[in-house]
């Protein structure tokens, strides 16, 4: 059990679990043909490249992930995270099998020995403080004997951990084949450092109104057909809903206020007088029983009180009561318990230490006499009107606050050493003086003082009563019934009853967060149910109320329709047609003639590069800048169709970057950039070409 107690104390337990599970492979040998990795039971949640992912295994992974994530993630966030990992594992496992990638014992040990979570743990180090694999193995063996349950938990992580180790090997093999020649380095250098200056004219697309450019449905359809990869869509649903929010009524507010007023007063129970909040002698006990806010004995400054009431509360005398007052979703009554005038002081200091002073930096070698002399000099400087105290402190203080300009922040009495405390609380704001403590000589500036108060607040949250909740249920249910029976549309009926109908578009099968309703998985599942049809209406309990939902649209997997894609395609086609009109209207004209004909001015741009093809005043224009680099100095381009308009460019100056003796630095940068993209680029390419059947919505 001693081992278990040590484990519980480890803050790095998660890292430990993952790492130890790696090594568990060495000991347990469960990756044999009969091991966990070959499991395939029950209904499948997915099929990836012809291989099934069983729902039983998937559910175990979800449960394990839920325990790791805790309350910080919703159930669907956990499901989707596990899904992404399982799909990744399946896709990459095919690659590992094809290439014969496996992990041997020495590779696992090397992985563990390079992980700081293990190597820096004294439990696995020898007498010289070096990680010892034999000590580590002994730990695993002992754990297996003394804590079988914990050991089994680690073994359950082996498949994922081994997968991660294989991934590392796989991607390292790919990276090993990457390189960049000196010519590639030279090109990268030139793209960033060759520069041109240009004079240009731009006829913006906005000079032609959208309404004057007609785009037909057939043109949109043709564009979609020619760019099919850009217009693939998943299954999706549209719906609209009316949200009936459960919130307190005016009667509920009045009832809470009355409760507060009643608690203020003394009352008689069985001939005994029970003191109310105004007169009670035991504030803490009273608030524990009667308030949604407990008694906080900490002194507070004005800035931490509710801004709306801070001035009023700070002005109370000890024993005074203010309220009831509405603060957010509560009614409150506040009583002043204690006040400390100027009880919080902000100060800055310059510490001049001497050798041997308490906590003095070992680099300080001055004597106490030398320190006093230096402190006197700094005090004179600090008192000069043209000297910034924070700058003086930053450049001269031996204290840890020096880099902050000597700022010590706000402190209450008793937090500083006694002599320093006496100085800052005994002098006015703005005073600069010197005090000696066991730490050295301090040149001190009193920056600010604040009053402190200790208050007690009786608070009751304003919540919807049972009667209000019942009335809301009746209202939502009646609207659902009316919407199903009415000849009017859902939107028309909503307007008639003065409710707000909100649309939600293109929700996917595994989504759960709905705009205006947050996480509502039940609504998404209903919308994708095979029995649900466009026009169907249903009421759902949601956070703080109800939502009456109508399914309004369905989208099949495949190419987007012209109607659905029009918001993407229309701007593109309009831009192309506008460009054609502008080019036709300005054909044969030079730069100045184009500027005059279109009532615009020619502009200039300096030091343009191919690597950052942004034209000041026009934006990012890679096609235009690229064409300009292809011109000779003094040469003018034709009409160029850019991102924001049609351009004509004259190159006024070309400046080639100085040649370097060696471009290895730049070729190394090209190689490094390419290697950084390997993991995501390779996996995304594999995923794009994979065949994935997603059955999650059958189970979640």
C-alpha positions as CSV (number, residue, x, y, z in Angstrom):
1,X,0.0,0.0,0.0
2,X,3.0,2.3,0.4
3,X,3.4,2.4,-3.3
4,X,-0.2,3.5,-3.8
5,X,0.1,6.2,-1.2
6,X,3.1,7.6,-3.1
7,X,1.1,7.5,-6.4
8,X,-1.7,9.5,-4.9
9,X,0.7,12.3,-3.9
10,X,2.1,12.7,-7.4
11,X,0.9,15.8,-9.3
12,X,2.2,14.3,-12.5
13,X,0.0,11.1,-12.2
14,X,-1.5,11.5,-15.7
15,X,1.9,11.7,-17.4
16,X,3.0,8.7,-15.2
17,X,-0.1,6.7,-16.2
18,X,0.6,7.2,-19.9
19,X,4.3,6.5,-19.6
20,X,4.0,3.5,-17.4
21,X,1.4,2.0,-19.7
22,X,4.0,2.2,-22.5
23,X,6.3,0.1,-20.4
24,X,3.5,-2.3,-19.3
25,X,3.7,-3.7,-22.8
26,X,7.2,-4.9,-22.0
27,X,6.1,-6.7,-18.9
28,X,2.6,-7.9,-19.7
29,X,3.0,-8.8,-23.4
30,X,-0.7,-8.2,-24.0
31,X,0.0,-7.1,-27.6
32,X,0.1,-10.7,-28.8
33,X,-2.4,-12.0,-31.3
34,X,-4.9,-12.6,-28.5
35,X,-4.4,-9.2,-27.0
36,X,-6.7,-6.1,-26.6
37,X,-5.6,-4.5,-29.9
38,X,-7.4,-7.1,-31.9
39,X,-10.8,-6.7,-30.2
40,X,-13.8,-6.4,-32.4
41,X,-17.1,-7.1,-30.8
42,X,-20.7,-5.9,-31.1
43,X,-22.2,-3.3,-33.3
44,X,-19.7,-0.9,-35.0
45,X,-19.7,2.8,-34.4
46,X,-17.5,3.3,-37.5
47,X,-15.9,1.6,-40.4
48,X,-12.6,3.0,-41.6
49,X,-11.0,1.7,-44.8
50,X,-13.0,-1.5,-44.3
51,X,-12.1,-2.0,-40.7
52,X,-14.7,-1.8,-37.9
53,X,-14.5,0.2,-34.7
54,X,-16.7,-1.6,-32.2
55,X,-19.2,0.4,-30.1
56,X,-18.2,-1.6,-27.0
57,X,-14.6,-0.6,-27.3
58,X,-15.6,3.0,-28.2
59,X,-17.8,3.3,-25.2
60,X,-14.9,2.2,-22.9
61,X,-12.7,4.8,-24.4
62,X,-15.4,7.5,-23.9
63,X,-15.8,6.5,-20.3
64,X,-12.1,6.6,-19.7
65,X,-11.9,10.0,-21.4
66,X,-14.8,11.3,-19.4
67,X,-13.0,10.5,-16.2
68,X,-9.9,12.3,-17.4
69,X,-11.7,15.4,-18.6
70,X,-14.1,15.7,-15.6
71,X,-16.8,18.3,-15.6
72,X,-14.9,20.6,-17.9
73,X,-16.3,18.9,-21.1
74,X,-19.7,18.0,-22.3
75,X,-20.6,14.4,-23.2
76,X,-20.5,15.1,-26.9
77,X,-17.2,16.9,-26.7
78,X,-15.8,13.8,-25.1
79,X,-17.4,11.6,-27.8
80,X,-16.1,13.7,-30.6
81,X,-12.6,13.8,-29.1
82,X,-12.5,10.0,-28.8
83,X,-13.9,9.7,-32.3
84,X,-11.2,11.8,-33.8
85,X,-8.5,9.8,-32.0
86,X,-10.0,6.4,-33.0
87,X,-10.3,7.4,-36.7
88,X,-6.8,8.7,-36.6
89,X,-5.6,5.4,-35.1
90,X,-7.4,3.4,-37.7
91,X,-6.1,5.4,-40.6
92,X,-2.5,5.4,-39.4
93,X,-2.5,1.8,-38.4
94,X,-2.9,0.9,-42.1
95,X,0.2,2.8,-42.8
96,X,2.1,1.1,-39.9
97,X,1.0,-2.3,-41.2
98,X,2.1,-1.6,-44.8
99,X,5.5,-0.3,-43.6
100,X,6.0,-2.9,-40.9
101,X,6.4,-0.3,-38.2
102,X,6.4,-1.8,-34.7
103,X,7.8,-0.8,-31.3
104,X,10.4,-2.9,-29.6
105,X,11.4,-3.0,-25.9
106,X,14.5,-0.8,-26.3
107,X,12.5,1.9,-28.2
108,X,10.0,2.0,-25.3
109,X,12.8,2.4,-22.8
110,X,14.3,5.2,-24.9
111,X,10.9,6.9,-24.9
112,X,10.6,6.7,-21.2
113,X,14.2,7.8,-20.6
114,X,13.6,10.9,-22.7
115,X,10.4,11.9,-20.9
116,X,11.0,14.5,-18.0
117,X,8.0,13.1,-16.2
118,X,10.1,10.0,-15.5
119,X,13.7,11.1,-15.6
120,X,13.1,13.9,-13.1
121,X,11.2,11.8,-10.7
122,X,13.6,10.8,-7.8
123,X,11.6,7.5,-7.4
124,X,13.2,6.2,-10.6
125,X,16.7,7.6,-10.2
126,X,19.8,6.0,-8.9
127,X,22.1,7.4,-6.2
128,X,23.6,9.8,-8.8
129,X,20.2,11.3,-9.7
130,X,20.1,9.5,-13.1
131,X,17.0,7.6,-14.4
132,X,17.4,3.9,-13.9
133,X,15.3,1.6,-16.1
134,X,15.8,-1.3,-13.6
135,X,14.4,0.8,-10.7
136,X,11.5,1.6,-13.0
137,X,10.8,-2.0,-13.9
138,X,10.8,-2.9,-10.2
139,X,8.2,-0.2,-9.6
140,X,6.0,-1.8,-12.3
141,X,6.4,-5.2,-10.8
142,X,5.5,-4.0,-7.3
143,X,2.5,-2.1,-8.6
144,X,1.3,-5.2,-10.4
145,X,1.4,-7.2,-7.1
146,X,0.1,-4.5,-4.7
147,X,-2.5,-2.7,-6.9
148,X,-4.0,-4.9,-9.6
149,X,-6.9,-2.5,-10.2
150,X,-4.5,0.4,-10.8
151,X,-2.3,-1.8,-12.9
152,X,-5.3,-2.8,-15.1
153,X,-6.2,0.8,-15.5
154,X,-2.8,1.5,-17.0
155,X,-3.0,-1.5,-19.2
156,X,-6.2,-0.2,-20.8
157,X,-4.1,2.8,-22.0
158,X,-1.6,0.6,-23.8
159,X,-3.2,0.6,-27.2
160,X,-3.4,4.4,-27.4
161,X,0.1,4.8,-26.0
162,X,1.6,2.3,-28.4
163,X,-0.2,4.0,-31.3
164,X,1.3,7.3,-30.2
165,X,4.8,5.8,-30.2
166,X,4.3,4.3,-33.6
167,X,3.1,7.7,-34.9
168,X,6.3,9.3,-33.7
169,X,8.3,6.7,-35.5
170,X,6.2,7.0,-38.7
171,X,6.4,10.8,-38.9
172,X,10.1,10.8,-38.0
173,X,10.7,8.5,-41.0
174,X,8.9,11.0,-43.3
175,X,10.8,13.9,-41.8
176,X,14.0,12.1,-42.4
177,X,13.3,12.2,-46.1
178,X,12.7,15.9,-46.2
179,X,15.4,18.3,-47.2
180,X,16.0,21.6,-48.9
181,X,18.7,22.4,-51.4
182,X,20.8,25.6,-51.4
183,X,18.9,26.7,-54.5
184,X,15.6,26.4,-52.5
185,X,17.2,28.5,-49.8
186,X,18.3,31.1,-52.3
187,X,14.8,31.3,-53.7
188,X,13.3,31.7,-50.3
189,X,15.8,34.5,-49.6
190,X,15.0,36.3,-52.8
191,X,11.3,36.0,-52.3
192,X,11.7,37.8,-49.0
193,X,14.3,40.3,-50.0
194,X,14.0,41.2,-53.7
195,X,12.0,44.4,-53.7
196,X,10.1,46.6,-56.2
197,X,8.5,50.0,-56.2
198,X,5.4,50.5,-58.3
199,X,3.0,53.1,-59.5
200,X,-0.5,51.6,-60.0
201,X,-4.1,52.4,-60.6
202,X,-6.9,50.3,-59.3
203,X,-10.5,50.3,-60.4
204,X,-12.3,48.6,-57.5
205,X,-15.1,46.1,-58.0
206,X,-17.2,48.2,-55.7
207,X,-17.4,50.8,-58.4
208,X,-20.0,48.6,-60.0
209,X,-23.1,47.8,-58.0
210,X,-24.0,44.2,-57.3
211,X,-27.6,44.8,-58.5
212,X,-26.4,45.6,-62.0
213,X,-24.6,42.3,-62.4
214,X,-26.9,39.4,-63.2
215,X,-25.9,35.8,-62.3
216,X,-28.2,32.9,-63.3
217,X,-28.9,29.7,-61.4
218,X,-27.3,27.7,-64.3
219,X,-24.1,29.7,-64.0
220,X,-24.0,28.9,-60.3
221,X,-24.6,25.2,-61.0
222,X,-21.8,25.2,-63.6
223,X,-19.4,26.8,-61.2
224,X,-20.3,24.2,-58.5
225,X,-19.8,21.4,-61.1
226,X,-16.3,22.8,-62.0
227,X,-15.3,23.1,-58.4
228,X,-16.8,20.1,-56.8
229,X,-14.2,19.7,-54.1
230,X,-15.1,23.1,-52.7
231,X,-18.8,22.4,-52.4
232,X,-19.1,19.0,-50.7
233,X,-21.6,19.0,-47.8
234,X,-22.4,16.7,-45.0
235,X,-25.9,15.8,-43.9
236,X,-27.3,18.8,-42.2
237,X,-30.6,20.2,-40.8
238,X,-32.3,23.6,-40.5
239,X,-34.9,24.4,-37.9
240,X,-36.4,27.3,-36.0
241,X,-37.4,27.6,-32.4
242,X,-39.2,29.7,-29.9
243,X,-37.4,29.8,-26.5
244,X,-39.6,30.1,-23.4
245,X,-37.1,31.2,-20.7
246,X,-37.9,30.4,-17.1
247,X,-37.3,33.7,-15.2
248,X,-38.8,35.2,-12.1
249,X,-42.0,37.2,-12.4
250,X,-42.6,40.6,-10.7
251,X,-44.5,38.7,-8.0
252,X,-41.5,36.5,-7.4
253,X,-39.3,39.6,-7.1
254,X,-41.7,41.2,-4.6
255,X,-41.8,37.9,-2.6
256,X,-38.0,37.8,-2.2
257,X,-37.9,41.5,-1.2
258,X,-40.5,40.8,1.4
259,X,-38.5,37.9,2.8
260,X,-35.5,40.2,3.1
261,X,-37.5,42.8,4.9
262,X,-38.9,40.2,7.3
263,X,-35.4,38.9,8.1
264,X,-34.3,42.4,9.0
265,X,-36.7,42.6,11.9
266,X,-36.8,40.9,15.3
267,X,-39.6,38.4,15.8
268,X,-41.2,36.5,18.7
269,X,-41.3,32.7,18.6
270,X,-42.8,30.9,21.5
271,X,-42.5,33.9,23.7
272,X,-38.7,34.2,22.9
273,X,-37.4,37.1,20.8
274,X,-35.4,36.1,17.8
275,X,-33.1,38.9,16.7
276,X,-33.3,39.8,13.0
277,X,-30.3,40.8,10.8
278,X,-30.3,44.4,12.0
279,X,-29.8,43.5,15.7
280,X,-28.3,40.0,15.7
281,X,-25.2,39.4,17.8
282,X,-24.0,36.5,15.8
283,X,-23.7,37.6,12.2
284,X,-22.0,34.5,10.8
285,X,-24.6,32.1,12.2
286,X,-27.5,34.3,11.1
287,X,-26.1,34.4,7.5
288,X,-25.4,30.7,7.4
289,X,-29.0,30.0,8.1
290,X,-30.8,32.8,6.2
291,X,-28.5,34.1,3.4
292,X,-27.4,32.8,0.0
293,X,-24.1,34.7,0.7
294,X,-22.1,33.6,3.7
295,X,-20.3,35.9,6.1
296,X,-16.9,37.0,4.7
297,X,-14.7,38.3,7.5
298,X,-12.0,39.7,5.1
299,X,-11.6,43.5,5.0
300,X,-12.4,44.9,1.5
301,X,-11.5,48.0,-0.4
302,X,-14.0,50.1,-2.4
303,X,-12.9,48.7,-5.7
304,X,-14.0,45.1,-4.9
305,X,-17.6,46.2,-3.9
306,X,-20.4,46.3,-6.4
307,X,-19.7,49.5,-8.5
308,X,-23.3,50.6,-8.4
309,X,-23.4,50.7,-4.6
310,X,-19.8,51.0,-3.5
311,X,-20.0,54.7,-2.6
312,X,-23.1,54.2,-0.5
313,X,-21.7,51.2,1.3
314,X,-18.3,52.9,2.0
315,X,-20.2,55.8,3.6
316,X,-22.0,53.7,6.1
317,X,-21.1,54.0,9.8
318,X,-20.4,51.0,11.9
319,X,-23.7,49.3,12.7
320,X,-25.6,51.0,9.9
321,X,-27.7,48.9,7.5
322,X,-28.4,49.7,3.9
323,X,-31.1,48.0,1.8
324,X,-32.9,46.1,0.5
325,X,-31.3,46.8,-2.8
326,X,-31.4,44.9,-6.1
327,X,-27.9,43.8,-7.2
328,X,-27.9,41.5,-10.2
329,X,-30.2,38.5,-9.6
330,X,-30.4,39.1,-5.8
331,X,-31.9,41.4,-3.2
332,X,-29.4,42.4,-0.6
333,X,-29.1,44.1,2.8
334,X,-25.6,45.2,3.9
335,X,-24.5,46.0,7.4
336,X,-21.3,47.8,8.3
337,X,-19.3,45.7,10.8
338,X,-16.0,47.5,11.0
339,X,-14.0,50.2,9.3
340,X,-10.3,50.9,9.0
341,X,-9.4,54.4,7.8
342,X,-6.5,54.3,5.3
343,X,-6.0,50.6,6.2
344,X,-4.6,49.7,2.8
345,X,-1.4,51.4,1.6
346,X,0.3,51.2,-1.7
347,X,4.1,52.0,-1.6
348,X,7.2,51.8,-3.7
349,X,10.8,51.5,-2.5
350,X,14.4,51.4,-3.5
351,X,16.3,48.9,-1.4
352,X,20.0,49.5,-0.7
353,X,21.4,46.4,0.9
354,X,24.7,45.7,2.5
355,X,26.8,42.5,2.7
356,X,25.3,40.4,5.5
357,X,21.9,42.1,5.6
358,X,19.0,39.6,5.7
359,X,18.2,38.0,2.3
360,X,20.8,40.2,0.7
361,X,21.9,39.1,-2.8
362,X,25.3,37.4,-2.6
363,X,26.6,39.8,-5.2
364,X,26.1,42.8,-2.8
365,X,29.6,43.5,-1.4
366,X,29.2,47.0,0.1
367,X,29.5,47.7,3.8
368,X,26.7,49.1,5.9
369,X,28.4,52.5,5.9
370,X,28.7,52.5,2.1
371,X,25.0,51.5,1.8
372,X,24.0,54.4,4.0
373,X,26.0,56.8,1.9
374,X,24.4,55.4,-1.3
375,X,20.9,55.5,0.2
376,X,21.4,59.2,1.1
377,X,22.4,60.0,-2.5
378,X,19.3,58.2,-3.9
379,X,17.0,59.9,-1.4
380,X,18.1,63.3,-2.6
381,X,17.6,62.2,-6.2
382,X,14.2,60.7,-5.4
383,X,13.0,64.0,-3.9
384,X,13.9,66.0,-7.1
385,X,10.9,67.1,-9.0
386,X,12.2,66.0,-12.4
387,X,13.1,62.4,-11.4
388,X,10.7,59.5,-12.0
389,X,10.8,57.3,-8.8
390,X,10.0,54.1,-10.7
391,X,12.9,54.6,-13.1
392,X,15.2,55.3,-10.2
393,X,14.0,52.1,-8.4
394,X,14.4,50.0,-11.6
395,X,18.0,51.1,-12.1
396,X,19.2,51.1,-8.5
397,X,17.1,48.9,-6.2
398,X,18.6,45.7,-4.7
399,X,15.1,44.4,-4.0
400,X,13.1,41.9,-6.1
401,X,10.6,44.7,-6.9
402,X,13.2,46.7,-8.7
403,X,12.2,45.5,-12.2
404,X,8.6,46.6,-11.4
405,X,9.8,50.1,-10.6
406,X,9.9,49.3,-6.8
407,X,6.2,48.7,-6.7
408,X,5.2,46.8,-3.6
409,X,1.4,46.9,-4.3
410,X,-1.2,47.4,-1.6
411,X,-0.6,46.0,1.8
412,X,-2.5,46.0,5.1
413,X,-1.0,46.6,8.5
414,X,1.2,43.7,9.7
415,X,2.3,42.4,6.4
416,X,5.6,44.2,6.2
417,X,8.4,44.2,8.6
418,X,7.5,46.5,11.6
419,X,9.7,49.5,10.9
420,X,8.6,49.6,7.2
421,X,5.0,49.2,8.3
422,X,5.2,52.1,10.7
423,X,6.7,54.3,8.0
424,X,4.1,53.7,5.3
425,X,1.1,53.9,7.6
426,X,2.5,56.9,9.5
427,X,3.2,59.2,6.5
428,X,0.9,60.9,3.9
429,X,0.4,59.9,0.3
430,X,3.2,61.3,-1.8
431,X,5.8,61.4,1.0
432,X,9.3,60.2,0.2
433,X,11.7,59.3,3.0
434,X,14.1,56.6,4.2
435,X,13.8,53.9,6.8
436,X,16.3,51.2,7.9
437,X,15.2,47.6,8.4
438,X,17.0,44.3,8.7
439,X,17.0,44.1,4.9
440,X,18.8,47.4,4.3
441,X,18.0,51.0,3.8
442,X,14.7,51.7,2.0
443,X,14.0,54.9,0.1
444,X,10.2,54.8,0.3
445,X,7.4,56.6,-1.6
446,X,3.8,56.3,-0.2
447,X,1.8,56.0,-3.4
448,X,-1.8,55.6,-2.2
449,X,-4.1,54.8,0.7
450,X,-7.5,53.1,0.8
451,X,-10.1,52.7,3.5
452,X,-11.0,49.1,4.4
453,X,-14.4,47.9,5.5
454,X,-15.7,44.6,6.9
455,X,-19.3,44.2,5.8
456,X,-22.0,41.5,6.2
457,X,-24.5,41.0,3.4
458,X,-27.8,39.2,3.7
459,X,-28.7,38.1,0.2
460,X,-31.5,36.2,-1.4
461,X,-31.4,35.1,-5.1
462,X,-34.5,36.0,-7.1
463,X,-35.7,32.7,-8.6
464,X,-38.8,31.6,-10.4
465,X,-41.5,30.3,-8.1
466,X,-43.3,27.0,-8.6
467,X,-46.3,28.9,-9.8
468,X,-44.2,30.8,-12.4
469,X,-42.6,27.6,-13.6
470,X,-46.0,25.9,-14.0
471,X,-47.3,28.9,-15.9
472,X,-44.3,28.8,-18.3
473,X,-44.9,25.1,-18.9
474,X,-48.5,25.8,-19.8
475,X,-47.6,28.6,-22.1
476,X,-44.9,26.5,-24.0
477,X,-47.2,23.5,-24.2
478,X,-50.1,25.6,-25.6
479,X,-47.8,27.2,-28.2
480,X,-46.7,23.7,-29.3
481,X,-50.3,22.6,-29.6
482,X,-51.3,25.7,-31.5
483,X,-48.3,25.5,-33.9
484,X,-49.2,21.9,-34.8
485,X,-52.9,22.7,-35.4
486,X,-52.8,26.2,-36.9
487,X,-53.1,27.0,-40.6
488,X,-50.6,29.8,-40.0
489,X,-46.8,29.3,-40.4
490,X,-44.6,28.8,-37.4
491,X,-43.2,32.3,-37.9
492,X,-46.6,33.9,-38.4
493,X,-48.0,32.3,-35.2
494,X,-44.9,33.4,-33.3
495,X,-45.3,37.0,-34.3
496,X,-49.0,36.9,-33.5
497,X,-48.3,35.7,-30.0
498,X,-45.4,38.2,-29.7
499,X,-42.8,35.4,-29.4
500,X,-39.4,35.4,-31.2
501,X,-38.8,32.6,-33.6
502,X,-35.0,32.1,-34.2
503,X,-33.5,30.2,-37.1
504,X,-30.7,27.7,-36.8
505,X,-29.1,26.6,-40.1
506,X,-26.8,23.8,-41.3
507,X,-26.6,21.8,-38.0
508,X,-24.6,18.6,-38.5
509,X,-25.4,15.2,-37.1
510,X,-22.8,15.3,-34.3
511,X,-23.3,18.9,-33.3
512,X,-24.8,19.8,-29.9
513,X,-24.3,23.5,-29.3
514,X,-27.2,25.5,-30.8
515,X,-27.0,29.3,-31.0
516,X,-29.3,30.7,-28.3
517,X,-29.7,27.4,-26.5
518,X,-26.2,26.1,-25.9
519,X,-25.8,22.3,-25.6
520,X,-29.0,20.6,-26.7
521,X,-28.1,17.2,-28.1
522,X,-31.7,15.9,-27.8
523,X,-32.9,18.5,-30.4
524,X,-30.2,17.5,-32.9
525,X,-31.0,13.8,-32.5
526,X,-34.7,14.5,-33.1
527,X,-33.9,16.6,-36.2
528,X,-31.8,13.7,-37.7
529,X,-34.2,11.0,-36.7
530,X,-35.5,9.1,-39.8
531,X,-39.1,9.7,-38.6
532,X,-38.7,13.4,-38.4
533,X,-40.0,15.3,-41.4
534,X,-39.8,18.9,-42.5
535,X,-42.5,20.8,-40.8
536,X,-42.6,18.6,-37.7
537,X,-42.8,20.5,-34.4
538,X,-41.8,19.4,-30.9
539,X,-41.3,20.9,-27.4
540,X,-38.0,20.2,-25.5
541,X,-37.0,21.0,-22.0
542,X,-33.8,23.1,-22.2
543,X,-31.7,25.1,-19.8
544,X,-33.9,27.4,-17.8
545,X,-37.1,26.7,-19.8
546,X,-38.5,25.1,-22.9
547,X,-37.9,25.3,-26.7
548,X,-40.6,24.6,-29.2
549,X,-38.8,23.6,-32.4
550,X,-39.8,23.1,-36.0
551,X,-37.7,21.2,-38.5
552,X,-37.5,23.4,-41.6
553,X,-34.9,21.9,-43.9
554,X,-32.8,18.8,-44.6
555,X,-29.5,18.5,-46.6
556,X,-28.2,15.2,-48.0
557,X,-24.6,14.3,-48.2
558,X,-23.0,15.3,-51.5
559,X,-22.8,18.4,-53.6
560,X,-24.4,21.6,-52.4
561,X,-27.4,22.8,-54.4
562,X,-27.3,26.0,-56.3
563,X,-29.5,27.6,-53.7
564,X,-27.4,26.5,-50.8
565,X,-24.1,27.5,-52.4
566,X,-25.3,30.8,-53.8
567,X,-24.0,32.8,-50.9
568,X,-20.5,31.5,-51.7
569,X,-20.6,31.5,-55.5
570,X,-22.5,34.7,-56.2
571,X,-19.7,37.0,-54.9
572,X,-17.1,35.0,-57.0
573,X,-19.1,35.2,-60.2
574,X,-20.1,38.8,-59.7
575,X,-16.4,39.6,-59.2
576,X,-15.5,37.8,-62.5
577,X,-18.2,39.7,-64.4
578,X,-17.3,43.0,-62.9
579,X,-13.6,42.4,-63.8
580,X,-14.7,41.6,-67.4
581,X,-16.7,44.9,-67.6
582,X,-13.9,47.0,-66.2
583,X,-11.3,45.4,-68.5
584,X,-13.6,45.9,-71.6
585,X,-14.2,49.5,-70.6
586,X,-10.5,50.3,-70.2
587,X,-8.9,48.3,-72.9
588,X,-6.3,50.2,-74.8
589,X,-5.9,52.9,-72.2
590,X,-2.7,53.7,-70.4
591,X,-2.4,54.1,-66.6
592,X,-3.1,57.9,-66.5
593,X,-6.1,57.5,-68.9
594,X,-7.6,54.8,-66.8
595,X,-7.3,57.0,-63.7
596,X,-8.9,59.9,-65.5
597,X,-11.7,57.8,-67.0
598,X,-12.6,56.3,-63.7
599,X,-12.2,59.4,-61.6
600,X,-9.5,57.8,-59.4
601,X,-5.9,58.7,-58.6
602,X,-2.8,56.7,-59.3
603,X,-1.0,55.5,-56.2
604,X,2.5,54.3,-55.3
605,X,3.8,51.4,-53.3
606,X,7.3,50.8,-52.1
607,X,9.4,47.8,-51.2
608,X,6.9,45.1,-52.3
609,X,8.1,41.5,-51.9
610,X,6.9,38.2,-53.3
611,X,6.7,36.7,-49.9
612,X,4.4,39.4,-48.5
613,X,2.4,40.5,-51.5
614,X,0.4,43.2,-49.8
615,X,-0.1,46.5,-51.6
616,X,-0.7,49.4,-49.1
617,X,-4.2,50.8,-49.6
618,X,-5.3,47.8,-51.7
619,X,-4.7,44.8,-49.5
620,X,-3.2,41.4,-50.3
621,X,-2.8,41.0,-54.1
622,X,-0.5,38.0,-54.9
623,X,-1.5,37.8,-58.6
624,X,-0.8,41.5,-59.2
625,X,2.5,41.6,-57.2
626,X,3.6,38.4,-58.9
627,X,3.0,39.9,-62.4
628,X,4.8,43.1,-61.4
629,X,7.9,41.2,-60.5
630,X,7.9,39.7,-64.0
631,X,8.2,43.2,-65.5
632,X,11.4,45.2,-66.2
633,X,12.0,48.5,-64.5
634,X,9.9,51.2,-66.3
635,X,7.7,48.6,-67.9
636,X,3.9,48.7,-67.5
637,X,1.6,45.7,-67.2
638,X,-1.7,45.1,-68.9
639,X,-5.0,45.1,-67.0
640,X,-4.7,42.6,-64.1
641,X,-7.7,41.0,-62.4
642,X,-6.8,41.3,-58.7
643,X,-8.6,40.4,-55.5
644,X,-10.2,43.8,-54.9
645,X,-10.2,45.3,-58.3
646,X,-8.6,45.6,-61.8
647,X,-5.0,46.9,-61.7
648,X,-2.5,48.4,-64.1
649,X,1.0,48.6,-62.7
650,X,4.2,50.3,-63.7
651,X,7.5,49.2,-62.1
652,X,9.4,52.3,-61.1
653,X,12.3,50.6,-59.3
654,X,13.6,47.0,-59.0
655,X,16.1,46.2,-56.3
656,X,17.7,42.7,-56.1
657,X,18.8,41.5,-52.7
658,X,22.6,41.3,-52.2
659,X,24.0,37.9,-53.1
660,X,25.1,35.8,-50.2
661,X,28.1,33.5,-50.1
662,X,26.0,30.7,-48.6
663,X,22.3,30.1,-48.4
664,X,22.4,27.2,-46.0
665,X,20.6,29.3,-43.3
666,X,17.6,29.8,-45.6
667,X,17.6,26.2,-46.9
668,X,17.5,25.1,-43.2
669,X,14.6,27.4,-42.6
670,X,12.7,25.9,-45.6
671,X,13.4,22.4,-44.3
672,X,12.3,23.3,-40.8
673,X,9.1,24.8,-42.0
674,X,8.3,21.8,-44.1
675,X,9.0,19.4,-41.2
676,X,6.7,21.4,-38.9
677,X,3.8,20.8,-41.4
678,X,4.5,17.0,-41.8
679,X,2.2,15.6,-39.1
680,X,-0.9,17.6,-39.9
681,X,-0.4,17.6,-43.7
682,X,0.3,13.9,-44.0
683,X,-2.6,12.9,-41.8
684,X,-5.0,15.2,-43.5
685,X,-4.1,13.8,-46.9
686,X,-4.6,10.2,-45.6
687,X,-7.9,11.1,-44.1
688,X,-9.1,12.8,-47.3
689,X,-8.5,9.6,-49.2
690,X,-9.9,7.3,-46.6
691,X,-13.3,5.7,-46.7
692,X,-15.0,6.5,-43.4
693,X,-18.5,5.4,-42.3
694,X,-19.7,7.4,-39.3
695,X,-22.4,5.7,-37.2
696,X,-22.1,7.9,-34.1
697,X,-25.6,9.3,-34.4
698,X,-27.0,5.8,-33.9
699,X,-25.6,5.7,-30.4
700,X,-25.2,9.3,-29.2
